[in-house]
Amino acid sequence: MKGLIHIYCGDGKGKTTAALGAAVRAAGRGRRVLISRFLKTEDSGEVISLPLLPGITLMPCFRNFGFSWQMSPETRKEAELYYGRSFKEAWRVAAGKEGGDGYDLLILDEVIGAVNLGFVDEMALIAALKERPEALEVILTGRNPSEALCSYADYLTEMKLRKHPFTEGIAARKGIEY
């Protein structure tokens, strides 16, 4: 089966949720799934539940650098090095370059945000997409993907914000938003 490229983007809720739904569906059909997360903490419900599902591997995101607009230049450089290495490692593992068989589905959650902040090199991501193993399905999530990145997508789904409880002062809720 030929692998395709998905982008789930937009300012609405549901990008990660859609990607994780695809992971559960793929694992349910015996496919091997690798998920790498960017710009997120380990304090999210999926970090607890996904590793319990056979066929899904969740790469840890050990570092939290805080909000990008509060980062010092030194912290931004640390984040760039950390997320750049995380991207390269996820890609090598998913493509089977670490000596294993590789994976059927690679999810790079919030990688588009990491690209937009300069933490992951967009040209390296595009090069990896061009050179991926033919059967590797890839899902990218995040806001504001570039036209260059969008041009490689077979699926391009935009989640549009119409209403959100945050605008009413309701904070993110454990088990629902994280």
Beta strands, then each sheet from edge to edge (+ up, - down):
strand 1: 5-9
strand 2: 33-37
strand 3: 56-58
strand 4: 105-109
strand 5: 137-141
strand 6: 155-158
sheet 1: 3+ 2+ 4+ 5+ 1+ 6+
end
